[in-house]
Amino acid sequence: MKKLILVCSVALSIDANAQWDQETFYKNSYIASIHFPSPDFGYAVGVGDLSYGGLILKRTNNYWDTLTCKTIASLLSVYFTDSLNGFIVGGNCDSEILKTTDGGISWTKYAQHYYILNSVFFPTDKIGFAVGYHGTIIKTNNAGDTWEEQPSATINRLCSVHFPDENIGYVTGWDGTILKTIDGGSTWTTQTSGTSEDLFSVHFTDVEIGYALGTHGTILKTINGGHDWSNLSSGTTENLFAINFIDENTAYAVGNAILKTTDAGMSWNILRRPYYETFSSIYFTNAEIGYLGGRQVYKTNYGGNYIEEKIFSNAITIYPNPFSSSTTISFKEEQKNVTIRIVDLLGQEIKTTNFTGKNITIEKGGMSKGVYFVQVSDGVMNDVGKLVVE
């Protein structure tokens, strides 16, 4: 099946060149963290429907599967040290720590009574750190079997942890908090960030060069191991929650906007944001393929860039669109057993049908006025676009 194009009643496309394809359709979900230990498979965690609680997803063979997760806690961060061993942290009233040694088939819950944990990172396969509420920093030396609390000298909420090597690490948090260790977490010192903005994410490309980002479009950079931090011009005042580097010069920052730099933060381009959601996570497996976490998981094959002709072709048209009573989906080529799903802005499924042929009529039925998403899938390709009821 070829790519999807949606055509409105005046023969203009509606977001037909969106650079992110929606890959999941979970009800009332939110994706907080994404990590790919290999380009071939990755994990996403967050919050599912209230009846499910914590949500763990694994992507293999171009599909996201829901993994068994016996927890009602919000899952906020995931990190894998290799293809089999992974860790998830989060919590509701207190901390939640989960570990797998079989690639997510089973998870062990560790009864650790810390504050809620927001971020987990392992600089080695044995040594790992997690940070969270009330200045909490914990460390493991044995691949997560036991954890010990480290002195942080702050009670501010800590949001992100990153180690460029085994001994040197950084933590960011509320009210401009930046902490640094040079002895593997035994001691932490407070750095002068020069801002009171909340800093939600930190990443270092080496032991000297690092970035921190947060509220009101704040992006900070250091080139001397955090001794000095400079405020970069991001071009936005929107909150930013996560940053991901492809190489030392190319990075993406996401939140209420999607930004990209190709010159180590000297300038940032604002990219088109799919469905105008708030995004808490982003992860690129190479320069072109990336995954975005918000209410759902989205994927780009083109570096998140706006592509005019490359993504969509004239394989499918929908007319009229917007529509008031019914609309027709027309395929340029004969289709066999494709699945057509319509979901609302919350990811709730409104209609679904299996279809063989070239034309199918969609009735308005009980659909109220507004914007919906239509997904067309043949089991290999998944195409998503907007559908408008007037």
N, C-alpha and C positions, 0 to 999 in steps of 0.2 A: 504494500500500500504506500502511496506517495504522501507527501506532506500536505497539511491542511491549510486551506485559505477560506476565510469567512467574508462574504460579500454582502454589503447592505443594499438597501432598496435603490440607492442612487449609484450603484456599481462602484462604491468605494470600500476598501477593506477596513475592517475594524480590528486594530491591533494585530494585523495579519503577519507582521514581521517581528512579533515579540521574540526575544532571544532566549527566554527561559520556558521550558516545557514542564507542566505540572506532572509529577510522577506518582503521587499518592493522593488518595481520596478518603481520608479518615474523617469521621464525624467528631467535631469539637476537639480537634487535636492541636497541639502546638509543639514544634520541633525546636528544642533548645540547643542541641549540639550534634555535630556531624564529624566523623573521623573515618578515613579510609586507610587501613594499614597496607593495602595493595590497590593498584588501579582496578583490579578485577572485582573487588568486593569491599563494602564499607558498612558502617553502622550509623544510625541516627537514634537519638533518645529525646524524650520529652514527656508530655502529658497527653494521655488519650482521653476518651470519653470517661465521664465520671464513674461508670460502672467498671472500667478497666484500670484506672489509676495510671501508674507509670507506663510509658510506651517505649518499647525497644524494637527497632526495625533493622533488618539486614538486607543489603542489596547484593544479589548474585544473579547472573544470567539475565540482566536487564530488568529485574523485578525486585520490588521491596516486599519482604515477608515480615510478618509480625512474629516476634519471638516470645516464648513463654516468659512471663514476668509476673511473679507473685508478689507484687508490692503496690501499695496505694500511694506511695510517695512520688512527688514530682522528681523526675530524673533530669539533671541539669547539665551534666558534662560526661563525655565518653572519651576514653583513650585506650588504644591497643598497642602493645609493645611488639607483637608479631601477629601471625595469622590466627593463633589460637588463644592467646592470653590478653584479656581485656578487662577494663575497670570502668564502672559507672558510679557517679556520686550525685547526691541530691538531698532530698528530705522534705518533710512537712514541719513537724514540731521540733524534731532533732535530725541528726544526720542519717543518711542512707548510703551504704557502701556495698556494691555488688561486684563480684569477680567471676569471670569465666575462664576455663582452661581448655575448652573444646569448641572455640569459635562461636560461642553464643547458644549452643544447644542447651546448656544448663547454666544456671547462675547460682552462686553461693552468696548468701546475705551475711554480712558481718555485723554483729551486735556492738556497734561503737556509739557511745552516747556523747557525741559532740554536737555543736550547733550545725544548722543546715550548711551543706557544702555546695559551693558554686562552680568549682573548677578542679580538674585533676590533670596531672602531667607526670610522665615518667622519663627522666633523662637516661636511665638504663633499664634493663629488663627486670632488675630487682629493686632499684631505688625509685620511689615515687613520692609525690606531694599532692595534697589537696588543701584548698583554702575555702573559707566561708564566713558566716556571720560572726559578729562579735570578735573580730580579729583572729579567728581560728586558722592555724596552720598545723597540719599533721603530716607525718613522714613515715614511710615504710622502708625498711632495709631488706625485706624478705618477700618481695613480690606481692605485697598486700595481705599477707597472713596476719600480721599485727601492725598496728599504727601507734605512733607516739606523738603527743602534742608538742609543738615547738613554741618558744617564746617569741611573740611578734611585736610587743611593745605598743600595740594599738588595740582599741576596741571598735574601730571602724569596720564596716562590712567589707570583706575582701572578695573580689570578683574574679580574678584571673591569676594564673601562675604559669611561668615559663622559665625553663632552664636551657641556656645555650650550651652548657656542658654540665658535668656531674656536680661541680662545686659551686658554680656561679648561677644564681637564680634571681628572679624578679617577681614581685607580686604587686598588683594594683587593686584599688578599691575606692570607696566613697571619699568625698571631700578631698580629692587630689592625692590620695594616699599612694605612694610608691615605696616599696621595701626592697632591699637587696641583701643577699647573702653571698659570701665568698668562701664559706666553709661547709658547704653542703647542708645548709639549713640549721646548723647549731646556733648561730646568732643571726639576727636580722637588724639592719640599720635603716632608718628613715631617710629618704632622699627628698630634696626640695624640687617639687614638680612645677611650682610657679602658678598653680591653678587650684581653685576650690571645686572644680567640676568633678563629678563622679567618673572614675576611670574603669570601664568595664572589661577591657581586653589589653593584654600586653604580649608583644612578640619581639624577639631579638634574632637578627639574621646572623650575628656572631657575638662574641663576648662584649664588644664595644658598641655596636650599632643596634638600637632598639626603638620600638614605637609603643605608644599607649594611646588609647582613644576612649571617648566617653560622651557625656552630655553636650548638647548644643554644638555639635560638629567638631568637638575638640580632638585634635590629633597632635600628640607630642612626639618629638624625636630626640634621641641622644646619640652622639658619635664618640662618647668617651665613657662608656660604661655607667651612665646615669649620673655622672658628676654634674652635668649640666643638661637641662631639657629645654628645647625650643618649641614654640607653638607654631605648627605649620598652618598654612591657609588651606582649609579643606573645601571651601566654596559652598558650604552648607551650614545651617544652624540646627539641623536635625540631629537627634540622638544617634550615636553609633555604638553598636554592641559587640562586634566581632571583627577581627582582621585575620587575613590569611595571605601568606606569601607564596608565590610560585618560585621566585628566585630573589636575589638580593635587591632587585630593582622593581619588580612587578608584584603588586599586592592589590587586594580587594578589601574594602571596609564596608560593613553593612549595618543597618539598623532601620531607621525610617527613611533611609536613602541607600543607594548602592554606588560606591565610589571606586575608581580604579586609578592606580598610578603606575607608570612605566619608567619613572625616573627617581626611584627611591624617596618618594614623598614630596619632591619639589613642587609638583603640580598634581591635581586630582581631577579626573573627569567624572561627571555624574552620569551614570548609566540608567537606562529605562528600568523601572521597578515593576515586576509582574504583579498585577492585581492590587497594587498599592497597599501591600501588607507591611507589617513590621517584621524584620528578619533578625534572628538572634544568632545565626550560625552560617558559615560558608566554608567550603573546602574544595580546592582544586586538586585533581589528580595529575594534571599536566597543564600546559599553557592554554589548552582549548576547553577541556572538559571539567566542569565544576558543578557543585551541588549547593543549593541554597535552602535554608531551613526557616520556615515561618509557620503558618497554619498547616502547610503541607511541605513536601520536599519538591524542589524544582531542579531541573538540570539544563545546563547549556552545553552545546557542542562547539561554540564559537567564541569562547572567552568572554561571554556575557555582553559582547558588543552588538550594536544595532546593525543588522544585516538586511539590506534591502531586498535582494533577490535570492540569496543563498539558502535560506531556511525553508520557505514555503513555495509551493508551485501551484498550478491551477488544477490540482487533482480533485478538489472538492469545492463546491459552492453551496451557500445557504441563502435562499431567497424566498420571501423577503426577510430582511434582518436590519432593523427591528421588525417585529411582527405583532399582531394583535389577536389573531385567532389561530392561525396555523402557518407553518413554514415548511419548506421542502429542502432536504439535503440531497444534493445531486453529485454523484461520483462520475468522473471522466471515464473510469474503467469499471468493468463488472467486478463486484465484490462478493466474496464468499465468507459467510459466517463472521462478519465483523460485529463488534460490540459497540453500541452507542449509549453513552451515559450522559445525563444532564445533572449537574449539581449546582447548589446555590453558593453564595459567597462564604458560607460557613463549612462548606464541604459536605453538606447533607445531600444524599442522593434523592433526586426528584423523579427521574424517569430512567429506565434502562431497557434496552431491547437488543436482540440479536437480529442481524439483517443480512440478506443475500439479494443482490440486484444492483441497480444503478441509482434509483430514486426512492426516498422514503419521506413520508409526510409526518411532521411532528405537530400534534395538536397542543394548544395552549392548556386546555384542561384546567386544573387547579393552580397553575402557575400564576403568581401575582406579578404585578409590574416590577421590573428591575433587571439586573444583570445576572446572568447565569454563565456557567462554563459547560461546553460540550466536549466530551472526550470520545474520540474514535480510535478503536484499537483492533488490530488483527492478530494479537498475540505476540507480535514482534515489535511493531511501531506503535507509539502512543502519541496522538496529536490532540492538542487542546487549544480552544479558542473561545471567544466571547459570543454569547447569544443574548439578545436584548428583547424583553417583552415590554410592549408599550400599552 
